Amino acid sequence: MGSLVKQRVLRTIILLVLGVYFVLPLIAMAEFSTRGREGSRSLESWTSIVDDDGLMEALVNSLLLSVTSAVLMLVLLVPTMAWIRLRLPQLQRLVEFLCLLPLAIPAIVLVVGMAPLYAWVNYFLGDSPLTLTFAYTVLVLPFAYRAVDAGLSAIDLKTLAEAARSLGASWFTVLWKVVVPNIRVALIGASLLSVALVLGEFTIASLLNFDTLQVQVNLLGKRNAGVSIAVSLLCLIFAFVLLFALSYVGQRRRQTVVEE
């Protein structure tokens, strides 16, 4: 009984320390972004976010990039990983190595390698910021791979696929109606990780001369620190909301599985 009380006290202390560690910087950012003249409080920095056309355009670009990068990542990863597990398990280590490789390469080195390629991409597809989808998909592969791999490892993929095929299902039907529903939480996790990473990426967009949210935040910080801090705080809050949504969906999914 005494050990249980000690564990609860220790758990509470750790949670409080971590809570203070994460919340204090957010409070400091909120306090700084609401500073007015002569010690007063003002929401001018927050209202300026909507009034800044360049910032709003960059925000829309980043949101579109986060969606397109997540979709392209899922389209590439899910069929490939499922097929390798079913038909070519000997290639699993090679695919894992290739997917995790961008994690070991600094972003600045990736940009040096991608710059000549993007000269052709811009020539054929134009200089839209949405062309960063290709670079960001490569960037999110290591994180998305781990999430999808955990989801596939948690199910008996071979048995499910063989059962569906024996009932006359095509490979597309197996993938869409059997595999995807069973790894839905993993796919949501991979997508949210991709969104968070794309919204916070600066190096590649800056060096390739594209206008994204973090590039605009960096420029704002040089002329209006309050607006820059306000936008950064909004991005952090958005990321926290995404993580809470993921945990909620995962919990509901587990409850549904238990009830069934």
C-alpha positions in Angstrom: 0.0 0.0 0.0 2.8 2.4 0.9 4.6 1.7 -2.4 1.5 2.5 -4.4 1.2 5.9 -2.6 4.8 6.6 -3.3 4.3 5.7 -7.0 1.3 8.0 -7.2 3.2 10.9 -5.6 6.2 10.4 -7.8 3.9 10.2 -10.9 2.2 13.4 -9.8 5.5 15.3 -9.3 6.8 14.2 -12.7 3.6 15.3 -14.4 3.7 18.7 -12.6 7.3 19.3 -13.5 6.7 18.3 -17.2 3.6 20.5 -17.2 5.4 23.5 -15.9 8.3 22.8 -18.4 5.9 22.8 -21.4 3.4 25.4 -20.2 5.7 28.2 -19.0 7.2 28.9 -22.4 3.7 29.1 -23.9 2.6 31.6 -21.2 5.7 33.6 -21.8 4.9 33.7 -25.5 1.3 34.7 -24.9 2.5 37.5 -22.5 5.1 38.8 -25.0 2.6 38.8 -27.9 0.0 40.8 -25.9 2.4 43.6 -24.8 1.2 47.1 -25.7 2.7 50.5 -25.3 3.7 51.8 -21.8 3.1 48.4 -20.1 -0.5 48.0 -21.3 -2.1 44.9 -22.9 -3.1 44.8 -26.5 -4.2 42.2 -29.1 -2.7 44.2 -31.9 -0.1 41.5 -32.7 -2.9 38.9 -33.0 -5.2 41.0 -35.2 -2.2 41.8 -37.4 -2.0 38.2 -38.4 -5.3 38.4 -40.4 -4.3 41.8 -41.8 -1.0 40.6 -43.2 -1.7 39.3 -46.7 1.8 37.8 -47.1 1.4 35.9 -43.9 -2.1 34.6 -44.7 -0.9 33.4 -48.2 2.1 31.6 -46.6 -0.2 30.0 -44.1 -2.5 28.7 -46.8 0.6 27.4 -48.7 1.8 25.5 -45.6 -1.6 24.0 -44.9 -1.9 22.9 -48.5 1.6 21.5 -48.4 0.9 19.6 -45.2 -2.2 17.9 -46.8 -0.5 17.1 -50.1 2.6 15.8 -48.4 0.6 13.5 -46.1 -1.5 12.2 -49.0 1.5 11.5 -51.2 3.4 9.9 -48.3 0.4 7.5 -47.6 0.0 6.7 -51.2 3.6 5.7 -51.5 4.2 4.0 -48.1 1.1 2.0 -47.4 0.9 -0.1 -50.7 4.6 -0.5 -50.7 4.9 -1.7 -47.1 1.9 -4.0 -47.4 3.2 -5.6 -50.6 6.6 -6.1 -49.2 5.3 -7.8 -46.1 3.1 -10.1 -48.2 5.3 -10.9 -51.2 8.8 -9.6 -50.7 9.8 -9.8 -47.0 13.5 -10.1 -47.9 13.3 -6.4 -49.0 11.9 -5.1 -45.8 15.3 -4.1 -44.3 16.3 -2.4 -47.5 13.1 -0.3 -47.6 13.4 0.5 -43.9 17.0 1.7 -44.5 15.9 3.9 -47.5 13.0 5.4 -45.6 15.1 6.2 -42.5 18.0 7.6 -44.5 16.6 11.2 -44.6 16.8 11.3 -40.8 20.5 10.9 -41.0 21.1 13.6 -43.7 21.0 17.2 -42.6 18.3 19.4 -44.3 21.0 21.6 -45.7 22.6 18.7 -47.5 19.2 17.6 -48.8 18.7 21.0 -50.3 22.1 20.9 -52.0 21.1 17.6 -53.7 17.5 18.8 -54.5 18.4 22.2 -55.9 19.4 20.9 -59.4 16.3 18.7 -59.5 14.0 21.6 -58.5 15.4 23.6 -61.4 13.7 21.0 -63.7 10.6 20.7 -61.4 10.1 24.4 -61.7 10.6 24.3 -65.4 7.9 21.6 -66.0 5.5 22.4 -63.1 6.1 26.0 -62.5 7.4 27.7 -59.3 4.4 27.1 -57.1 5.2 26.4 -53.4 3.2 23.2 -53.8 6.1 21.6 -55.6 7.7 21.4 -52.2 5.4 18.4 -51.7 8.1 16.1 -53.2 10.8 17.4 -50.9 8.6 17.3 -47.8 7.4 13.7 -48.6 11.0 12.6 -48.5 11.5 14.5 -45.3 8.6 12.9 -43.5 9.4 9.3 -44.6 11.4 8.3 -41.5 8.6 9.4 -39.0 5.7 8.1 -41.1 7.5 4.8 -41.8 7.7 4.0 -38.1 4.0 4.8 -37.5 2.8 2.7 -40.4 5.2 -0.1 -39.6 3.8 -0.2 -36.0 0.3 -0.4 -37.4 1.1 -3.2 -39.8 3.0 -5.2 -37.1 -0.1 -5.1 -34.9 -2.3 -7.0 -37.3 -2.1 -10.4 -39.0 -1.7 -8.9 -42.4 -1.0 -12.2 -44.3 -4.1 -14.0 -42.9 -6.4 -11.0 -43.6 -5.1 -10.6 -47.1 -5.4 -14.3 -47.9 -8.9 -14.5 -46.5 -10.0 -11.5 -48.6 -8.3 -12.9 -51.7 -10.0 -16.3 -51.2 -13.4 -14.5 -51.3 -12.6 -12.9 -54.6 -11.3 -9.5 -53.5 -8.9 -7.7 -55.8 -5.6 -6.4 -54.4 -7.0 -2.8 -54.4 -10.0 -4.0 -52.4 -7.7 -5.8 -50.0 -5.7 -2.7 -49.5 -8.6 -0.3 -49.3 -11.2 -2.3 -47.3 -9.1 -4.6 -45.3 -5.6 -3.1 -44.6 -6.5 0.6 -44.3 -9.4 0.2 -41.8 -7.2 -2.0 -39.5 -4.3 0.4 -39.4 -6.5 3.6 -39.3 -4.9 4.9 -36.1 -1.4 4.4 -37.4 -2.3 6.2 -40.6 -3.7 9.1 -38.6 -0.6 9.2 -36.5 1.7 9.2 -39.6 -0.5 12.0 -41.2 -0.4 14.2 -38.1 3.4 13.8 -37.7 3.7 14.8 -41.4 1.5 17.8 -40.8 3.4 18.9 -37.8 6.8 18.5 -39.5 5.7 20.4 -42.7 4.2 23.3 -40.7 7.5 23.7 -38.8 9.9 23.2 -41.7 12.1 26.3 -42.6 15.4 25.3 -44.1 14.4 23.7 -47.3 11.7 26.3 -48.1 14.0 29.2 -47.3 17.0 27.9 -49.4 14.8 27.0 -52.3 13.2 30.4 -52.2 9.6 29.4 -51.5 7.2 31.3 -49.3 5.9 29.2 -46.5 4.7 29.9 -43.0 8.0 29.5 -41.2 9.8 31.7 -43.8 7.2 34.4 -43.2 7.6 34.0 -39.4 11.3 34.4 -39.7 10.8 37.6 -41.8 8.2 38.9 -39.4 10.6 38.4 -36.5 13.0 40.9 -38.0 10.4 43.7 -38.2 7.6 42.8 -35.7 8.5 40.3 -33.0 5.1 40.3 -31.4 3.3 39.1 -34.6 6.0 36.5 -35.1 5.6 35.1 -31.5 1.8 35.1 -31.9 2.0 33.0 -35.1 4.5 30.6 -33.5 2.2 30.2 -30.5 -0.8 29.5 -32.8 1.3 26.8 -34.6 2.2 25.2 -31.3 -1.4 25.2 -30.1 -2.4 23.7 -33.4 0.2 20.9 -33.1 -1.0 20.2 -29.5 -4.6 20.0 -30.7 -3.6 17.5 -33.4 -1.8 15.3 -30.9 -4.8 15.3 -28.5 -7.0 14.5 -31.4 -4.8 11.5 -32.3 -4.9 10.2 -28.7 -8.6 10.6 -28.6 -9.2 8.7 -31.9 -6.8 6.0 -30.7 -8.6 5.6 -27.4 -12.0 5.4 -29.2 -10.6 2.9 -31.6 -9.4 0.7 -28.8 -12.7 0.9 -27.0 -14.5 -0.1 -30.2 -12.3 -3.1 -30.6 -12.8 -4.2 -27.0 -16.6 -3.9 -27.3 -16.6 -5.9 -30.5 
